[in-house]
């Protein structure tokens, strides 16, 4: 069955659930290298939920922030439909500040927590589970928001925290690359940090009409310029090669920075024969 025959609603839910599943599966081995993982779980690596954050299949900070991203995008769209004005990235920033509050940190703009501003996901108990989010996100969201300098965070971070949360933007925005880049730039100020996020959202957008993963990645890569494009091209080349997966991933990096995380994700999506194999490859 080609991608084009999958109902649109299923693609939306698949984007959200797929990300959450991979996050929860990988959480117990996040800080382990492959030799440690294979020694513990065998050559197949981790394949089922194991305890992390005190329970199996626990929600991660990346999934939490993904859901707050979705809420921010939808609320900005709703405001526009109702004739409201304003910067949509301010709306998304306020959503992130509500996430910050779920982690026990008071946001700099307290209006984000006023009763009529709490939104749809803040009241959900699992989203108040304390996690170990990256310092870049925490420090950027503690800093008062300014729409100057195009709303780019005043840091030079290209950590993976921006690209990890923006995939759903590709489902709803025709300007997926630009919009997701700016959403990621709220916390990550290095161009590779936010353009990697834009590239991921653009790939997701292409998947809505593409016949295959390969076509979506190819179309997205053809539209992207700058430093992120060679990372996508190399991921495509490695996916087509006969190089063992672990060696190919090692060549792309460890995934702690955005461009490496994007390239590894693209490689696994292209090399894996199905969702399960691709996710297991990425996790391990």
C-alpha positions in Angstrom: 0.0 0.0 0.0 1.4 3.4 -1.0 1.5 6.3 1.4 -1.0 8.2 -0.7 -3.8 5.6 0.2 -3.4 6.1 4.0 -6.3 8.3 5.2 -5.2 11.8 6.3 -6.6 11.4 9.8 -4.4 8.3 10.2 -1.4 10.2 9.1 -2.1 12.9 11.7 -2.5 10.4 14.5 0.5 8.4 13.2 2.8 11.4 13.4 1.9 12.1 17.1 1.7 8.5 18.2 4.8 7.4 16.3 6.9 10.1 17.9 5.6 9.3 21.4 6.2 5.5 20.9 9.8 6.0 19.8 10.5 8.4 22.6 9.2 6.1 25.2 11.0 3.1 23.8 14.3 4.9 23.7 14.2 6.7 27.0 15.8 3.8 29.0 18.8 3.7 26.7 19.1 7.4 25.8 22.6 7.8 27.3 23.9 4.4 26.3 26.1 3.6 23.2 25.4 0.6 21.0 28.0 -1.7 22.6 26.4 -1.2 25.9 22.9 -1.7 24.5 23.8 -4.9 22.6 25.6 -6.3 25.6 22.5 -5.8 27.7 19.7 -6.6 25.2 21.4 -8.7 22.5 22.0 -7.9 18.8 18.4 -6.9 18.3 18.7 -4.1 20.9 15.9 -2.9 23.0 12.5 -3.9 21.5 10.0 -3.3 24.3 9.2 -0.8 26.9 11.3 -0.8 30.0 11.2 1.4 33.1 12.2 5.0 32.6 11.1 7.8 34.9 9.7 5.2 37.2 7.5 3.3 34.8 7.3 1.5 31.5 6.3 3.6 28.5 6.5 6.9 30.4 6.0 10.1 28.5 9.2 12.0 27.8 10.0 15.8 27.8 10.2 15.7 24.0 6.7 14.3 23.7 5.4 16.8 26.2 6.9 19.7 24.2 5.5 18.2 21.0 2.0 18.3 22.4 2.5 21.9 23.6 3.7 22.8 20.1 0.6 21.3 18.6 -1.5 23.3 21.0 0.3 26.5 20.3 0.0 26.1 16.5 -3.8 25.3 16.8 -4.5 28.2 19.1 -2.6 30.6 16.8 -4.7 29.3 13.9 -7.9 29.5 15.8 -7.1 33.1 16.8 -6.5 34.0 13.1 -9.8 32.4 12.0 -11.7 34.4 14.7 -10.3 37.6 13.3 -7.6 38.1 15.9 -4.2 39.5 15.1 -0.8 39.0 16.7 2.3 36.9 16.3 1.7 33.2 16.1 5.1 32.5 17.6 4.1 34.5 20.7 1.2 32.1 21.1 3.6 29.1 20.7 6.0 30.7 23.1 3.2 31.0 25.7 2.4 27.3 25.2 6.1 26.5 25.9 5.9 28.6 29.0 3.0 26.5 30.3 5.2 23.5 29.7 7.9 25.1 31.7 5.5 25.5 34.5 4.7 21.8 34.4 8.4 21.2 35.2 8.2 23.3 38.3 9.7 26.5 36.9 7.8 29.7 37.0 7.6 31.3 33.5 8.7 34.9 33.0 5.3 35.8 31.6 2.7 34.9 34.2 -0.2 35.6 31.8 0.5 32.2 30.2 -1.0 30.7 33.4 -4.1 32.8 33.7 -7.3 30.7 33.8 -8.4 31.7 30.4 -5.0 31.0 28.9 -4.3 27.5 30.2 -5.3 25.8 27.0 -6.1 22.2 26.3 -3.1 20.2 27.4 -1.9 22.0 30.5 -4.6 20.4 32.6 -3.6 16.9 31.6 -1.9 15.2 34.5 0.8 13.2 32.6 2.1 16.4 31.1 3.0 17.6 34.6 5.4 14.7 35.1 8.9 16.1 35.8 11.5 15.1 33.3 15.1 16.1 32.5 14.8 18.6 29.7 17.8 20.2 28.1 19.3 23.2 29.6 18.9 25.2 26.4 15.1 24.9 26.5 15.0 25.8 30.2 17.3 28.8 30.0 15.6 30.2 26.8 12.1 29.9 28.3 13.2 31.4 31.6 14.4 34.5 29.6 11.7 37.1 28.9 10.4 36.8 25.4 11.3 39.4 22.8 10.0 39.5 19.3 13.1 41.5 18.2 15.8 39.9 16.1 13.1 37.7 14.5 12.3 36.0 17.7 15.5 33.9 17.7 16.7 32.8 21.1 19.8 34.7 22.3 22.1 31.6 22.3 24.2 29.7 19.8 22.7 26.3 20.6 22.1 23.7 17.9 21.0 21.0 20.3 18.3 18.5 19.2 15.6 20.0 21.4 14.1 22.1 18.6 13.9 19.4 15.9 12.4 16.9 18.4 9.2 18.8 18.9 8.1 20.2 15.5 7.1 17.3 13.3 3.3 18.0 13.6 3.8 21.5 12.1 4.3 19.8 8.8 0.7 18.4 9.0 -1.0 21.8 9.1 1.3 24.5 7.7 1.9 25.1 4.0 5.0 27.1 5.0 6.3 24.1 7.0 10.0 24.8 6.7 9.8 28.5 7.6 7.2 28.1 10.4 8.9 25.2 12.1 12.3 26.9 11.9 10.9 29.9 13.7 9.1 27.7 16.3 12.4 26.0 17.0 14.3 29.3 17.1 12.3 30.2 20.2 14.7 28.1 22.1 17.6 27.3 19.8 19.5 30.2 18.2 22.0 28.4 15.9 20.8 28.2 12.2 21.5 24.4 12.2 19.4 24.1 15.4 16.3 25.6 13.9 16.7 24.8 10.2 17.0 21.1 11.0 13.5 21.5 12.6 12.3 23.2 9.4 13.6 20.4 7.3 11.9 17.7 9.4 8.5 19.6 9.2 8.9 19.9 5.5 9.5 16.2 5.1 6.4 15.5 7.1 4.5 18.0 4.9 5.7 16.1 1.8 4.5 12.8 3.3 0.9 14.0 3.1 1.0 13.7 -0.6 4.0 11.6 -1.5 3.8 8.0 -2.7 6.6 6.9 -0.5 9.1 8.0 2.2 11.8 8.1 -0.4 9.8 10.6 -2.6 9.0 12.8 0.4 12.6 13.1 1.5 13.8 13.7 -2.1 11.2 16.4 -2.7 12.0 18.1 0.6 15.7 18.0 0.1 15.4 19.6 -3.4 13.7 22.6 -1.8 16.2 23.1 1.1 19.4 25.2 0.7 22.1 26.0 3.2 24.1 23.9 5.6 21.4 21.3 6.4 21.1 20.0 2.8 24.4 18.1 2.8 23.3 16.2 5.9 20.1 15.1 4.2 22.0 14.1 1.1 24.4 12.0 3.0 21.6 10.3 4.9 20.0 9.4 1.6 23.3 8.1 0.2 23.9 5.9 3.3 20.4 4.6 3.3 20.9 3.4 -0.3 24.3 1.9 0.5 25.1 -1.6 1.8 26.9 -0.2 4.9 25.6 -1.8 8.1 23.1 0.4 9.9 25.2 0.9 13.0 28.3 2.0 11.0 26.2 4.4 8.9 24.6 5.9 12.0 28.0 6.3 13.6 29.2 8.2 10.5 26.3 10.6 10.9 27.0 11.3 14.5 25.5 10.7 17.9 22.3 12.8 17.6 22.9 15.3 20.4 22.9 18.1 17.9 20.0 18.9 15.6 21.6 18.1 12.2 22.8 14.8 13.4 19.5 13.8 14.9 17.7 14.8 11.7 20.1 12.9 9.5 20.0 9.8 11.7 16.2 9.9 11.7 16.0 10.2 7.9 18.5 7.4 7.5 16.5 5.1 9.7 13.2 6.0 8.1 14.6 5.2 4.6 16.6 2.1 5.6 13.9 0.4 7.8 11.6 -1.9 5.9 8.6 -0.8 8.2 7.8 1.4 11.1 9.0 -1.0 13.8 12.3 -1.7 12.2 12.9 2.0 11.5 12.1 3.0 15.1 14.2 0.2 16.6 17.1 1.2 14.4 16.9 4.8 15.6 16.4 3.9 19.3 19.3 1.5 19.4 
